[in-house]
Amino acid sequence: MKAGASQPRHTHDASEQIWYAAQGTGKLLLADDREKEFKAGDAVRFADGDVHGLLNDGKDEFVYVSVTAPPIHFGYAYQEKR
């Protein structure tokens, strides 16, 4: 994620996710408008229905790995907006 980029808070009804921060620092965007630092080396798990999102509030690129089970087709998130 580029500096200043964000992934808005959202949920997944029938999939859990594990995120691993590989590079940089950011903020997890959680339920009830809570935020928590998320930095290189950290890992977090979101169960079905957990509110989660991400903000790169650092000056550098933020790199993370997301594992989703069962898989979700995220193609809609990568389509160009018109």
N, C-alpha and C positions, 0 to 999 in steps of 0.2 A: 504494500500500500504506500502510495506517495505521502509525503508530509502533508498533513491537513485533511487527508481523506478519511471517510468514515463509512461504516456499514451500520445502518440504523438498527435499533432494537427490533427484534422479531422473535418468533417461536417456530418450532417444527412439531406438528401434532404427533407424528409417529416415527421420529428418528432422534437419536441422540448424537451429540457431536463431542469430539475431543479436539481441542486446539493446543498446538505447541508453538510457542514463540521462538523463532530461530534467530531473529536479528532486530534490534531496535527496542523502543519502548512505546507503549500506548496505554489506553484505558479501556477496560471492559465496560460496556454499557449494560447494566443489569436492571432488574425489576425495581419499581418504586424510585426511579431516577437515580439509583445508586451507581457509583463508578468505583472501579478498583484498578490499581496499577497492574499492567501486564507487560513483562519485559523478557528479553532473551533468556531462555532456560526455563521459563515458567510453562506449566501445562494446566489446563482446566477442562472439566467435563460438564456438559449441559445435558440433562435428562430431557425426555419428551416434555414439551410444554414449557421448559425454562426460558425466560426472557433473556436474550443476549444480543450483543452488538459490539462493535469495536471502533475506536477512534484513534488515529495516529496523531497524537498531539505533540510528537517530537519534531525535530528538524530534519531527520533522515528517514529514509525508506524503512518501513516496518515489514518484516517477512514472517509469516506464520504458516503452519501446516494445519489443515482442517480434515479430520476423519469423520465421516458421517455413516451411521449404520442404523437401519438399512439405508442404502444409498438413495439420494434424491437427485433428480436431474436439474442442475442449476443453470441450464442453458439460457433461461429467461433473464438471468442476472447479467449475462455477458452480451446481450443484444444491444446494438446501437440504439440510442433514443432518438426519436425523430421529432 
